[in-house]
Amino acid sequence: MCRPLAYDGRMSTLARAVLGIGWFLWAVPFVLIRLKRNKSTPQQLDRRARWGIVLQGVAFFLVWYGRIGTQTSAGRSGVWRIPIAIVFFSLADLLSWTSFRALGRQWRFDAGLNADHELVRSGMYKIVRHPIYLSMMALMLGTGFLRSSLPVLAIAFVLSVIGTEIRVRIEDRLLASRFGGQFTAYQKRVPAYIPFVR
């Protein structure tokens, strides 16, 4: 079984740098948007989406701390994971920055709609309806390739997909209730969070 780069508690300097930079660049837009987001009470709110957040959180916990098998050094056998992690972190960071730029002040932690909510269809929202969730998935995969075994990463990926599906379905219902046919047409044309997959 292929071991992660940090399986025995050691991680190469390059892997640490990739992990740190990837997470930092992904998180910056969240901090910036938090400073200028709309702090008004949402007109519609559905807290059931938090169950999806819980599952996504468990997935992230697993890739950071989950272990399967005996702990042995990855040695040179794990070096192939670094370029794969870089690809996933680059995608996560790109999606994070461009999605927040398009979404602006409408971003919320909970699934909710503001009184002045608009249906965003520009930027990455032309490619997928929920690019921030795709960025979270890419972030989790990038982290998992550096920190966890492949079986743990597979379990985390499944949990992440289930959590994302919960959130997407609830948010789509909210958007459909507000924007009706306009959202339905957008939903038929643009995939939820994985490009080209309906």
C-alpha positions as MATLAB code, in Angstrom:
seq = 'MCRPLAYDGRMSTLARAVLGIGWFLWAVPFVLIRLKRNKSTPQQLDRRARWGIVLQGVAFFLVWYGRIGTQTSAGRSGVWRIPIAIVFFSLADLLSWTSFRALGRQWRFDAGLNADHELVRSGMYKIVRHPIYLSMMALMLGTGFLRSSLPVLAIAFVLSVIGTEIRVRIEDRLLASRFGGQFTAYQKRVPAYIPFVR';
ca = [
       0.000    0.000    0.000;
       1.388    3.465   -0.842;
       2.147    5.454    2.259;
       1.568    9.187    2.559;
       4.498   11.547    2.869;
       3.736   12.188    6.532;
       2.899    8.628    7.516;
       5.626    8.210   10.124;
       5.337   11.748   11.433;
       7.970   13.074    9.032;
       7.160   15.231    6.067;
       9.543   16.664    3.517;
      10.091   20.405    3.501;
       8.657   20.568   -0.011;
       5.499   18.697    1.029;
       5.084   21.018    4.043;
       5.508   24.059    1.818;
       2.969   22.764   -0.716;
       0.477   22.039    2.078;
       0.937   25.405    3.804;
       0.875   27.541    0.662;
      -2.069   25.613   -0.785;
      -4.181   26.111    2.350;
      -3.115   29.740    2.828;
      -3.981   30.781   -0.716;
      -7.297   28.948   -0.548;
      -8.292   30.590    2.764;
      -7.427   34.221    1.954;
     -10.630   34.947   -0.040;
     -12.736   33.610    2.854;
     -11.065   36.107    5.191;
     -11.422   38.979    2.733;
     -15.072   38.258    1.958;
     -15.849   37.891    5.668;
     -14.658   41.459    6.193;
     -17.039   42.891    3.605;
     -19.868   40.364    3.385;
     -23.498   41.290    3.905;
     -24.101   40.973    7.645;
     -27.858   41.394    7.393;
     -30.176   38.599    8.474;
     -31.031   36.377    5.504;
     -34.594   36.445    4.250;
     -34.562   32.642    3.785;
     -32.345   30.220    5.686;
     -32.110   26.432    5.760;
     -29.849   25.150    8.529;
     -30.252   21.518    7.407;
     -27.308   22.158    5.095;
     -25.136   22.018    8.216;
     -25.392   18.209    8.083;
     -23.465   18.433    4.834;
     -20.895   20.667    6.518;
     -20.480   18.056    9.271;
     -19.750   15.312    6.711;
     -17.328   17.553    4.842;
     -15.633   18.319    8.168;
     -15.273   14.602    8.934;
     -13.700   14.118    5.483;
     -11.149   16.851    6.187;
     -10.442   15.369    9.628;
      -9.768   11.983    8.051;
      -7.256   13.287    5.515;
      -5.415   15.193    8.238;
      -5.440   12.533   10.959;
      -6.839    9.225    9.654;
      -4.545    6.230    9.339;
      -4.988    2.712    7.955;
      -2.184    0.160    8.088;
       1.148    0.178    9.838;
       3.159    3.354   10.103;
       6.252    3.192    7.942;
       8.250    5.809    6.153;
       7.087    6.811    2.708;
      10.630    7.339    1.531;
      11.008    7.930   -2.172;
       7.851    5.992   -2.968;
       5.639    8.882   -1.901;
       7.313   11.617   -3.958;
       4.808   11.104   -6.810;
       2.135   12.519   -4.491;
       3.614   16.047   -4.452;
       2.869   16.967   -8.109;
      -0.655   15.552   -7.778;
      -1.208   17.606   -4.615;
       0.101   20.731   -6.384;
      -2.449   20.235   -9.182;
      -5.319   19.870   -6.690;
      -4.174   22.841   -4.576;
      -3.791   25.006   -7.700;
      -7.338   24.131   -8.760;
      -8.672   24.746   -5.232;
      -6.947   28.130   -5.001;
      -8.055   29.239   -8.469;
     -11.660   28.273   -7.746;
     -11.609   29.912   -4.331;
     -10.388   33.269   -5.637;
     -12.535   33.421   -8.771;
     -15.687   32.137   -7.058;
     -15.563   34.669   -4.267;
     -14.883   37.424   -6.736;
     -18.058   36.531   -8.657;
     -20.183   35.816   -5.564;
     -19.125   38.886   -3.600;
     -21.166   39.857   -0.562;
     -23.745   37.123   -1.154;
     -21.514   34.445    0.378;
     -22.841   32.893    3.597;
     -21.742   30.018    5.799;
     -25.333   28.756    6.012;
     -27.593   28.063    3.063;
     -29.519   31.299    2.867;
     -30.792   34.046    0.601;
     -30.534   37.780    1.216;
     -33.358   40.150    0.408;
     -31.295   41.495   -2.518;
     -29.904   38.100   -3.558;
     -28.917   37.737   -7.203;
     -28.479   34.579   -9.245;
     -24.744   34.602  -10.020;
     -23.881   33.034  -13.370;
     -20.585   34.734  -14.185;
     -16.990   33.603  -13.783;
     -16.668   30.027  -12.560;
     -20.453   29.947  -12.098;
     -20.664   29.534  -15.884;
     -18.867   26.184  -15.533;
     -20.407   24.802  -12.312;
     -23.194   26.093  -10.074;
     -21.239   25.505   -6.844;
     -17.535   26.162   -7.560;
     -16.698   26.763   -3.893;
     -17.693   23.167   -3.118;
     -15.497   21.973   -5.967;
     -12.650   24.036   -4.492;
     -13.200   22.399   -1.097;
     -13.086   18.964   -2.693;
      -9.847   19.813   -4.521;
      -8.387   21.161   -1.259;
      -9.278   17.933    0.533;
      -7.731   15.803   -2.219;
      -4.550   17.891   -2.252;
      -4.265   17.513    1.510;
      -5.042   13.802    1.361;
      -2.348   13.062   -1.203;
       0.210   14.576    1.162;
      -1.095   13.353    4.517;
      -3.166   10.190    4.313;
      -3.170    6.695    2.899;
      -5.131    6.047   -0.281;
      -7.865    3.986    1.489;
      -8.438    6.828    3.969;
      -8.489    9.333    1.108;
     -11.097    7.228   -0.713;
     -13.338    7.126    2.386;
     -12.894   10.876    2.895;
     -13.772   11.529   -0.755;
     -17.026    9.556   -0.458;
     -17.994   11.467    2.714;
     -17.131   14.745    1.022;
     -19.353   13.914   -1.969;
     -22.280   12.972    0.313;
     -21.852   16.182    2.333;
     -21.612   18.255   -0.826;
     -24.728   16.616   -2.281;
     -26.696   17.523    0.869;
     -25.600   21.142    0.657;
     -26.137   21.428   -3.101;
     -29.674   20.020   -2.991;
     -30.724   22.354   -0.178;
     -29.159   25.421   -1.799;
     -30.657   24.543   -5.180;
     -34.120   24.304   -3.599;
     -33.672   27.747   -2.049;
     -32.510   29.238   -5.349;
     -35.370   27.569   -7.264;
     -37.894   28.984   -4.781;
     -36.544   32.488   -5.364;
     -35.646   32.489   -9.062;
     -38.057   29.886  -10.486;
     -37.655   29.199  -14.200;
     -34.545   31.344  -14.414;
     -32.760   29.009  -11.989;
     -34.264   25.852  -13.540;
     -32.843   26.821  -16.942;
     -29.457   27.518  -15.338;
     -29.622   24.188  -13.480;
     -30.303   22.281  -16.716;
     -27.462   24.012  -18.526;
     -24.721   24.016  -15.846;
     -23.588   21.013  -13.736;
     -23.716   21.233   -9.939;
     -20.055   21.033   -8.895;
     -18.166   18.691  -11.223;
     -17.710   20.027  -14.758;
     -19.456   18.005  -17.484;
     -21.152   15.721  -14.907;
     -24.909   16.151  -14.480;
];
